[in-house]
Amino acid sequence: MDHLRYFRGLGTRQVECAIVGTGGFGRSFLSQARRVPGLVCRVAVDRDAGIAASALESVGYAPDRIAACADAAAATAAWEAGQAIAAADLAVVAHLPVEVVLEATGDPEAGTRHARMAIEAGTHVVMVTKETDSVVGPILARMATGRGVVCSPVDGDQPSLLIGLITWAQAIGLTIIGAGKSSEYDFVFDPATDRITSNGVTVPAPGFGGWIDAGGRPWADVVQARARLARLPQRAVPDLCEMVVVANALGMGPDRPDYHAPIARITEIADLMAPVADGGLLRGNGPLDVFNCLRLPGEPSFAGGVFVTVACDDDDSWQMLREKGHVVARNGRTAMIGIPRHLLGLEAATTVFEAALLNVSSGTAHPRPMMDLTAHADVDLTAGRLLVAEGHHHTIDGVSGRMMPAQVLGDEAPIPYYLLSGCRLKRDVPAGRIIRCGDVDLDEGSEMYRLRIAQDAVTDWD
Protein backbone atom coordinates (compact mmCIF):
# COMPACT_ATOMS: atom_id res chain seq x y z
CA MET A 1 0.00 0.00 0.00
CA ASP A 2 1.20 3.50 -0.85
CA HIS A 3 0.85 5.28 2.48
CA LEU A 4 1.48 8.70 0.99
CA ARG A 5 -1.47 8.18 -1.35
CA TYR A 6 -3.59 6.67 1.43
CA PHE A 7 -3.05 9.75 3.57
CA ARG A 8 -4.12 11.94 0.70
CA GLY A 9 -4.28 15.10 2.82
CA LEU A 10 -0.55 15.03 3.53
CA GLY A 11 1.20 18.06 2.11
CA THR A 12 -1.90 20.23 2.08
CA ARG A 13 -2.01 21.03 5.79
CA GLN A 14 -0.44 20.20 9.12
CA VAL A 15 -2.09 18.05 11.77
CA GLU A 16 -1.70 19.56 15.23
CA CYS A 17 -1.80 17.18 18.16
CA ALA A 18 -1.09 17.00 21.87
CA ILE A 19 0.59 14.27 23.91
CA VAL A 20 -0.57 13.51 27.46
CA GLY A 21 2.12 11.59 29.31
CA THR A 22 5.74 12.12 28.29
CA GLY A 23 7.28 8.85 29.44
CA GLY A 24 8.86 6.33 27.08
CA PHE A 25 6.03 6.29 24.54
CA GLY A 26 5.20 9.98 24.81
CA ARG A 27 8.76 11.17 24.44
CA SER A 28 9.41 8.87 21.48
CA PHE A 29 6.34 10.33 19.78
CA LEU A 30 7.43 13.90 20.49
CA SER A 31 10.83 13.13 18.99
CA GLN A 32 9.49 11.45 15.86
CA ALA A 33 6.83 14.11 15.31
CA ARG A 34 9.65 16.58 14.68
CA ARG A 35 10.59 14.45 11.64
CA VAL A 36 7.16 13.67 10.17
CA PRO A 37 5.99 15.94 7.31
CA GLY A 38 2.52 17.24 8.02
CA LEU A 39 2.58 16.53 11.77
CA VAL A 40 3.14 18.95 14.64
CA CYS A 41 3.11 18.12 18.33
CA ARG A 42 4.02 21.18 20.35
CA VAL A 43 1.65 20.56 23.28
CA ALA A 44 2.77 18.24 26.06
CA VAL A 45 0.97 17.44 29.30
CA ASP A 46 2.34 15.58 32.30
CA ARG A 47 1.65 15.47 36.04
CA ASP A 48 4.05 18.40 36.39
CA ALA A 49 4.46 21.07 33.74
CA GLY A 50 8.21 20.98 34.33
CA ILE A 51 8.33 17.31 33.28
CA ALA A 52 6.45 18.14 30.09
CA ALA A 53 8.73 21.10 29.41
CA SER A 54 11.83 18.94 29.88
CA ALA A 55 10.46 16.41 27.39
CA LEU A 56 9.86 19.15 24.82
CA GLU A 57 13.36 20.53 25.35
CA SER A 58 14.89 17.05 25.05
CA VAL A 59 13.52 16.64 21.52
CA GLY A 60 14.82 19.97 20.28
CA TYR A 61 12.49 22.77 21.32
CA ALA A 62 14.46 25.79 22.51
CA PRO A 63 13.88 26.55 26.20
CA ASP A 64 12.87 30.13 25.42
CA ARG A 65 10.20 28.82 23.03
CA ILE A 66 8.54 26.58 25.64
CA ALA A 67 5.77 28.10 27.74
CA ALA A 68 4.79 26.37 30.98
CA CYS A 69 1.11 27.26 31.22
CA ALA A 70 -1.03 27.08 34.35
CA ASP A 71 -4.32 28.24 32.87
CA ALA A 72 -6.24 28.38 29.62
CA ALA A 73 -5.50 32.05 28.99
CA ALA A 74 -1.75 31.49 29.17
CA ALA A 75 -2.08 28.48 26.87
CA THR A 76 -4.03 30.54 24.33
CA ALA A 77 -1.41 33.29 24.36
CA ALA A 78 1.42 30.77 23.94
CA TRP A 79 -0.41 29.03 21.08
CA GLU A 80 -0.96 32.29 19.23
CA ALA A 81 2.70 33.16 19.71
CA GLY A 82 3.71 29.87 18.10
CA GLN A 83 5.34 28.52 21.25
CA ALA A 84 5.51 24.95 22.48
CA ILE A 85 3.25 24.45 25.47
CA ALA A 86 3.80 22.44 28.65
CA ALA A 87 0.99 21.90 31.14
CA ALA A 88 0.17 19.82 34.19
CA ASP A 89 -3.49 19.27 33.27
CA LEU A 90 -5.21 18.59 29.96
CA ALA A 91 -7.93 21.03 31.05
CA VAL A 92 -5.42 23.87 30.54
CA VAL A 93 -5.01 23.08 26.83
CA ALA A 94 -8.21 21.21 25.91
CA HIS A 95 -9.66 24.30 24.22
CA LEU A 96 -6.74 24.72 21.83
CA PRO A 97 -7.35 23.85 18.14
CA VAL A 98 -5.47 20.54 18.21
CA GLU A 99 -7.06 17.79 16.14
CA VAL A 100 -5.73 14.75 17.99
CA VAL A 101 -4.92 14.03 21.64
CA LEU A 102 -2.68 11.05 22.36
CA GLU A 103 -3.36 9.65 25.85
CA ALA A 104 -0.16 7.93 27.03
CA THR A 105 -0.16 8.27 30.81
CA GLY A 106 -0.64 4.57 31.54
CA ASP A 107 -2.92 5.66 34.40
CA PRO A 108 -6.37 4.05 33.99
CA GLU A 109 -8.34 6.73 35.80
CA ALA A 110 -6.44 9.65 34.30
CA GLY A 111 -6.71 8.04 30.88
CA THR A 112 -10.47 7.86 31.22
CA ARG A 113 -10.72 11.50 32.23
CA HIS A 114 -8.45 12.72 29.45
CA ALA A 115 -10.25 10.72 26.77
CA ARG A 116 -13.62 11.98 27.93
CA MET A 117 -12.42 15.60 27.98
CA ALA A 118 -10.92 15.38 24.51
CA ILE A 119 -14.01 13.73 23.03
CA GLU A 120 -16.27 16.35 24.58
CA ALA A 121 -14.04 19.01 23.01
CA GLY A 122 -14.57 17.39 19.59
CA THR A 123 -11.00 16.09 19.40
CA HIS A 124 -9.87 12.70 18.14
CA VAL A 125 -8.29 10.45 20.79
CA VAL A 126 -5.44 8.03 20.24
CA MET A 127 -5.61 5.72 23.24
CA VAL A 128 -2.12 4.51 24.11
CA THR A 129 -3.24 3.73 27.67
CA LYS A 130 -4.45 0.16 27.19
CA GLU A 131 -5.33 0.00 30.89
CA THR A 132 -8.21 2.40 30.25
CA ASP A 133 -9.09 0.80 26.94
CA SER A 134 -9.44 -2.65 28.53
CA VAL A 135 -12.18 -1.44 30.89
CA VAL A 136 -14.10 1.29 29.04
CA GLY A 137 -12.72 1.31 25.49
CA PRO A 138 -16.04 0.42 23.82
CA ILE A 139 -18.01 3.21 25.48
CA LEU A 140 -15.28 5.77 24.71
CA ALA A 141 -15.37 4.74 21.04
CA ARG A 142 -19.16 5.04 21.07
CA MET A 143 -18.99 8.50 22.66
CA ALA A 144 -16.45 9.59 20.06
CA THR A 145 -18.63 8.40 17.20
CA GLY A 146 -21.50 10.43 18.63
CA ARG A 147 -19.30 13.54 18.45
CA GLY A 148 -18.07 12.83 14.93
CA VAL A 149 -14.54 11.91 16.03
CA VAL A 150 -12.70 8.65 16.69
CA CYS A 151 -11.12 7.00 19.72
CA SER A 152 -8.48 4.66 18.36
CA PRO A 153 -5.81 2.23 19.53
CA VAL A 154 -2.36 3.25 18.37
CA ASP A 155 -0.04 1.93 15.71
CA GLY A 156 3.19 1.36 17.57
CA ASP A 157 1.56 -0.87 20.15
CA GLN A 158 0.43 -4.44 19.67
CA PRO A 159 -3.39 -4.18 19.74
CA SER A 160 -3.62 -1.98 16.66
CA LEU A 161 -0.90 -3.91 14.85
CA LEU A 162 -2.56 -7.25 15.57
CA ILE A 163 -6.00 -6.00 14.55
CA GLY A 164 -4.42 -4.92 11.28
CA LEU A 165 -2.66 -8.24 10.74
CA ILE A 166 -5.74 -10.35 11.54
CA THR A 167 -8.05 -8.36 9.29
CA TRP A 168 -5.43 -8.34 6.50
CA ALA A 169 -5.27 -12.14 6.72
CA GLN A 170 -9.05 -12.33 6.61
CA ALA A 171 -9.20 -9.94 3.65
CA ILE A 172 -6.92 -12.16 1.55
CA GLY A 173 -8.84 -15.32 2.42
CA LEU A 174 -6.48 -16.99 4.87
CA THR A 175 -8.00 -19.31 7.49
CA ILE A 176 -6.87 -18.05 10.89
CA ILE A 177 -5.95 -20.74 13.41
CA GLY A 178 -4.60 -18.49 16.17
CA ALA A 179 -3.25 -15.00 16.76
CA GLY A 180 -1.31 -13.06 19.34
CA LYS A 181 1.97 -11.44 20.23
CA SER A 182 5.31 -12.17 21.77
CA SER A 183 5.70 -10.99 25.33
CA GLU A 184 7.72 -7.87 26.00
CA TYR A 185 10.90 -9.57 27.18
CA ASP A 186 12.73 -12.44 25.49
CA PHE A 187 14.06 -15.52 27.25
CA VAL A 188 17.73 -15.56 26.22
CA PHE A 189 19.41 -18.91 26.96
CA ASP A 190 23.21 -19.05 27.09
CA PRO A 191 24.37 -22.66 26.50
CA ALA A 192 27.86 -21.76 27.76
CA THR A 193 26.57 -20.99 31.24
CA ASP A 194 23.22 -22.83 31.39
CA ARG A 195 21.56 -19.59 32.39
CA ILE A 196 18.51 -17.70 31.12
CA THR A 197 18.09 -13.93 31.13
CA SER A 198 14.76 -12.10 30.83
CA ASN A 199 13.89 -8.50 31.68
CA GLY A 200 17.31 -7.96 33.24
CA VAL A 201 17.08 -10.99 35.53
CA THR A 202 19.39 -13.98 35.06
CA VAL A 203 18.71 -17.38 36.62
CA PRO A 204 20.41 -20.77 36.41
CA ALA A 205 18.60 -23.24 34.14
CA PRO A 206 20.45 -26.56 34.37
CA GLY A 207 19.11 -29.03 31.84
CA PHE A 208 17.41 -26.40 29.71
CA GLY A 209 19.86 -26.97 26.88
CA GLY A 210 18.33 -30.37 26.33
CA TRP A 211 15.07 -28.69 25.39
CA ILE A 212 16.33 -25.81 23.26
CA ASP A 213 15.66 -27.99 20.23
CA ALA A 214 12.27 -29.70 20.35
CA GLY A 215 13.33 -32.50 18.03
CA GLY A 216 10.48 -34.89 17.41
CA ARG A 217 9.07 -34.70 20.95
CA PRO A 218 5.40 -33.81 21.57
CA TRP A 219 4.95 -30.07 21.82
CA ALA A 220 3.05 -30.29 25.10
CA ASP A 221 6.06 -32.06 26.67
CA VAL A 222 8.44 -29.42 25.32
CA VAL A 223 6.33 -26.57 26.66
CA GLN A 224 5.98 -28.15 30.10
CA ALA A 225 9.70 -28.89 30.40
CA ARG A 226 10.76 -25.39 29.42
CA ALA A 227 8.25 -23.79 31.79
CA ARG A 228 9.53 -25.94 34.65
CA LEU A 229 13.21 -25.28 33.99
CA ALA A 230 13.00 -21.52 33.37
CA ARG A 231 12.25 -20.14 36.81
CA LEU A 232 11.14 -16.72 35.63
CA PRO A 233 7.71 -15.06 35.26
CA GLN A 234 6.06 -16.34 32.11
CA ARG A 235 2.75 -14.45 32.12
CA ALA A 236 2.42 -10.67 32.25
CA VAL A 237 -0.66 -8.58 32.98
CA PRO A 238 0.15 -6.06 30.19
CA ASP A 239 0.06 -8.85 27.60
CA LEU A 240 -3.41 -9.93 28.64
CA CYS A 241 -4.54 -6.31 28.80
CA GLU A 242 -3.50 -5.71 25.21
CA MET A 243 -5.26 -8.82 23.99
CA VAL A 244 -8.51 -7.65 25.63
CA VAL A 245 -8.42 -4.63 23.32
CA VAL A 246 -8.06 -6.98 20.34
CA ALA A 247 -10.84 -9.23 21.63
CA ASN A 248 -13.23 -6.31 21.98
CA ALA A 249 -12.39 -5.12 18.49
CA LEU A 250 -12.74 -8.46 16.70
CA GLY A 251 -14.87 -10.69 18.91
CA MET A 252 -12.03 -13.13 19.58
CA GLY A 253 -10.77 -14.58 22.84
CA PRO A 254 -8.34 -17.06 24.42
CA ASP A 255 -8.98 -20.75 24.97
CA ARG A 256 -7.80 -20.44 28.59
CA PRO A 257 -8.05 -17.36 30.82
CA ASP A 258 -4.31 -17.07 31.53
CA TYR A 259 -3.12 -18.10 28.03
CA HIS A 260 -0.74 -20.93 27.21
CA ALA A 261 2.19 -18.48 27.08
CA PRO A 262 4.78 -21.04 25.92
CA ILE A 263 8.49 -20.35 25.93
CA ALA A 264 9.12 -20.84 22.25
CA ARG A 265 11.48 -20.14 19.40
CA ILE A 266 10.16 -18.10 16.49
CA THR A 267 10.42 -21.11 14.18
CA GLU A 268 8.11 -23.11 16.48
CA ILE A 269 5.09 -20.81 16.54
CA ALA A 270 3.38 -22.48 13.58
CA ASP A 271 3.57 -25.79 15.45
CA LEU A 272 2.55 -24.53 18.88
CA MET A 273 -0.21 -22.10 17.91
CA ALA A 274 -2.07 -24.90 16.12
CA PRO A 275 -4.98 -27.15 17.08
CA VAL A 276 -4.46 -29.90 19.63
CA ALA A 277 -5.58 -32.34 16.93
CA ASP A 278 -2.53 -31.29 14.89
CA GLY A 279 -0.15 -31.57 17.83
CA GLY A 280 -0.41 -27.92 18.94
CA LEU A 281 -1.78 -26.22 22.05
CA LEU A 282 -4.98 -24.52 20.89
CA ARG A 283 -8.61 -25.45 21.26
CA GLY A 284 -11.55 -23.62 19.75
CA ASN A 285 -11.85 -21.23 16.83
CA GLY A 286 -8.91 -18.87 16.32
CA PRO A 287 -7.97 -18.14 19.95
CA LEU A 288 -5.68 -15.34 21.07
CA ASP A 289 -2.46 -16.18 22.89
CA VAL A 290 1.03 -14.96 23.79
CA PHE A 291 4.45 -16.56 23.55
CA ASN A 292 7.73 -15.86 25.33
CA CYS A 293 10.38 -15.57 22.63
CA LEU A 294 13.20 -18.03 23.29
CA ARG A 295 16.51 -17.32 21.60
CA LEU A 296 20.25 -17.75 21.96
CA PRO A 297 22.56 -14.76 22.49
CA GLY A 298 22.97 -12.88 19.24
CA GLU A 299 19.91 -14.38 17.56
CA PRO A 300 17.17 -12.07 16.29
CA SER A 301 14.18 -11.29 18.48
CA PHE A 302 10.50 -11.12 17.60
CA ALA A 303 10.71 -7.70 19.29
CA GLY A 304 7.33 -7.84 21.00
CA GLY A 305 5.71 -8.25 17.61
CA VAL A 306 2.42 -9.83 16.56
CA PHE A 307 1.54 -12.95 14.61
CA VAL A 308 -1.21 -15.03 13.10
CA THR A 309 -1.11 -18.73 12.43
CA VAL A 310 -3.05 -19.81 9.38
CA ALA A 311 -4.12 -23.07 7.79
CA CYS A 312 -1.98 -24.31 4.90
CA ASP A 313 -4.96 -24.91 2.65
CA ASP A 314 -2.91 -25.59 -0.49
CA ASP A 315 0.10 -27.85 -0.02
CA ASP A 316 1.95 -26.72 -3.13
CA SER A 317 1.68 -23.03 -2.28
CA TRP A 318 2.89 -23.48 1.27
CA GLN A 319 5.72 -25.81 0.27
CA MET A 320 6.91 -23.07 -2.05
CA LEU A 321 6.64 -20.53 0.79
CA ARG A 322 8.46 -22.86 3.19
CA GLU A 323 11.32 -23.02 0.68
CA LYS A 324 11.38 -19.22 0.67
CA GLY A 325 11.90 -19.18 4.43
CA HIS A 326 8.39 -18.83 5.81
CA VAL A 327 7.66 -20.50 9.13
CA VAL A 328 5.60 -23.63 8.45
CA ALA A 329 4.78 -26.34 10.99
CA ARG A 330 6.74 -29.55 10.74
CA ASN A 331 3.53 -31.38 9.73
CA GLY A 332 2.87 -28.81 7.00
CA ARG A 333 -0.64 -27.95 8.19
CA THR A 334 -0.09 -24.53 9.78
CA ALA A 335 2.05 -21.48 8.99
CA MET A 336 3.00 -18.41 11.01
CA ILE A 337 2.94 -14.89 9.57
CA GLY A 338 4.37 -12.22 11.80
CA ILE A 339 5.24 -8.57 12.19
CA PRO A 340 8.39 -8.65 14.37
CA ARG A 341 8.20 -5.10 15.62
CA HIS A 342 6.29 -2.53 17.58
CA LEU A 343 7.93 0.86 17.47
CA LEU A 344 5.98 2.76 20.14
CA GLY A 345 5.75 6.47 19.37
CA LEU A 346 7.95 6.17 16.29
CA GLU A 347 5.08 4.80 14.21
CA ALA A 348 2.11 6.41 15.93
CA ALA A 349 1.85 9.04 13.18
CA THR A 350 -0.13 6.64 10.99
CA THR A 351 -2.90 6.48 13.59
CA VAL A 352 -2.85 10.26 14.01
CA PHE A 353 -3.22 10.70 10.25
CA GLU A 354 -5.99 8.12 9.99
CA ALA A 355 -7.96 9.99 12.63
CA ALA A 356 -7.31 13.54 11.45
CA LEU A 357 -7.29 13.05 7.67
CA LEU A 358 -9.64 10.10 7.21
CA ASN A 359 -11.78 10.15 10.39
CA VAL A 360 -11.16 6.43 10.93
CA SER A 361 -9.66 4.33 13.70
CA SER A 362 -6.57 2.15 13.39
CA GLY A 363 -8.64 -0.43 15.19
CA THR A 364 -12.24 -1.26 14.50
CA ALA A 365 -14.99 1.30 14.15
CA HIS A 366 -17.27 -0.18 16.80
CA PRO A 367 -15.54 -2.25 19.51
CA ARG A 368 -17.85 -4.18 21.82
CA PRO A 369 -17.37 -5.32 25.44
CA MET A 370 -16.64 -8.99 24.73
CA MET A 371 -13.88 -9.71 27.26
CA ASP A 372 -12.57 -8.31 30.52
CA LEU A 373 -9.14 -8.48 32.07
CA THR A 374 -10.07 -9.69 35.55
CA ALA A 375 -8.07 -9.82 38.79
CA HIS A 376 -6.84 -13.08 40.31
CA ALA A 377 -5.46 -13.31 43.86
CA ASP A 378 -2.06 -15.00 43.74
CA VAL A 379 -1.56 -14.67 47.51
CA ASP A 380 -3.93 -14.39 50.44
CA LEU A 381 -5.26 -10.82 50.46
CA THR A 382 -6.57 -9.44 53.75
CA ALA A 383 -9.48 -7.09 54.35
CA GLY A 384 -8.44 -3.45 54.49
CA ARG A 385 -5.62 -3.82 51.99
CA LEU A 386 -5.33 -1.05 49.42
CA LEU A 387 -4.67 -2.43 45.95
CA VAL A 388 -2.82 -0.11 43.58
CA ALA A 389 -1.46 -0.69 40.08
CA GLU A 390 2.05 0.72 40.02
CA GLY A 391 5.50 0.37 38.52
CA HIS A 392 6.56 0.30 34.88
CA HIS A 393 4.00 -2.38 34.00
CA HIS A 394 1.15 -0.93 36.09
CA THR A 395 0.54 -4.16 38.01
CA ILE A 396 -1.00 -4.83 41.42
CA ASP A 397 1.24 -6.68 43.86
CA GLY A 398 0.01 -10.19 44.49
CA VAL A 399 -2.66 -9.96 41.79
CA SER A 400 -2.38 -11.42 38.28
CA GLY A 401 -4.77 -11.21 35.36
CA ARG A 402 -7.24 -13.54 33.70
CA MET A 403 -9.08 -12.85 30.45
CA MET A 404 -12.75 -13.71 30.87
CA PRO A 405 -16.06 -12.92 29.14
CA ALA A 406 -17.18 -9.42 30.09
CA GLN A 407 -19.91 -9.14 32.70
CA VAL A 408 -22.04 -6.30 34.00
CA LEU A 409 -20.63 -5.00 37.27
CA GLY A 410 -22.26 -6.61 40.30
CA ASP A 411 -21.27 -8.09 43.64
CA GLU A 412 -20.60 -11.55 42.18
CA ALA A 413 -19.03 -10.35 38.93
CA PRO A 414 -15.24 -10.47 38.55
CA ILE A 415 -13.85 -6.98 38.90
CA PRO A 416 -11.97 -5.59 35.90
CA TYR A 417 -8.28 -5.46 36.79
CA TYR A 418 -7.78 -1.73 36.40
CA LEU A 419 -11.07 -0.83 38.03
CA LEU A 420 -9.64 -2.61 41.08
CA SER A 421 -6.66 -0.25 41.25
CA GLY A 422 -7.11 2.25 44.06
CA CYS A 423 -9.74 0.16 45.84
CA ARG A 424 -9.60 -1.26 49.35
CA LEU A 425 -10.67 -4.81 50.16
CA LYS A 426 -13.81 -5.17 52.28
CA ARG A 427 -13.11 -8.83 53.05
CA ASP A 428 -10.38 -11.41 52.81
CA VAL A 429 -9.74 -12.97 49.42
CA PRO A 430 -7.85 -16.28 49.53
CA ALA A 431 -5.09 -17.10 47.08
CA GLY A 432 -6.33 -18.80 43.94
CA ARG A 433 -9.65 -16.95 43.67
CA ILE A 434 -10.90 -14.31 41.25
CA ILE A 435 -11.55 -11.00 43.01
CA ARG A 436 -15.20 -9.95 42.73
CA CYS A 437 -16.75 -6.51 42.76
CA GLY A 438 -18.35 -7.27 46.11
CA ASP A 439 -14.94 -7.91 47.67
CA VAL A 440 -13.91 -4.26 47.42
CA ASP A 441 -15.06 -0.74 48.17
CA LEU A 442 -15.53 0.51 44.61
CA ASP A 443 -14.90 4.20 44.07
CA GLU A 444 -18.27 5.12 42.60
CA GLY A 445 -17.06 8.68 42.09
CA SER A 446 -14.33 7.72 39.67
CA GLU A 447 -14.73 8.53 35.98
CA MET A 448 -13.79 5.00 35.01
CA TYR A 449 -16.51 3.55 37.25
CA ARG A 450 -19.15 5.91 35.88
CA LEU A 451 -18.21 5.17 32.28
CA ARG A 452 -18.16 1.43 32.95
CA ILE A 453 -21.69 1.66 34.36
CA ALA A 454 -22.70 3.51 31.20
CA GLN A 455 -21.00 0.87 29.06
CA ASP A 456 -22.77 -1.94 30.92
CA ALA A 457 -26.11 -0.24 30.30
CA VAL A 458 -25.74 -0.25 26.49
CA THR A 459 -27.84 -2.95 24.82
CA ASP A 460 -27.52 -2.02 21.13
CA TRP A 461 -23.85 -2.63 20.31
CA ASP A 462 -24.72 -4.21 16.96
Protein Blocks (a to p, Z undefined) as FASTA:
>chain_A
ZZklmmmmgojaccddddehjafklmmmmmmmmmmghiacfbdcdfbfklmmmmmmmnop
afklcccdfbfklmmmmmmnopacddfbfklmmmpccfbdcdfkhpaklmmmmmmmmmmn
opacddfblmlmmmmmmmmmmmmmmnopacdddehiaklmmmmmmmmmmmnopacfbdcd
ddfbdcdddfklopaceehiacddehklmmmpnkjadfklmmmmmmmmmccdfbdfklmm
mmmmmmmmnopacfbfkonoiacdfklmmmmmpcfklopabecjhiacdddddddehiac
eklpacdddddfblklmmmmmmnopacdfklpaccddddbdehjmlmmmmmmmmmmnopa
fbdfbdcdfbccddddfbdcdehiacddedjkopaehiacdddddddddfklccdfklmg
opacfbdcdehiacdfklpccdfkbmklmmmmmmmmpcblZZ
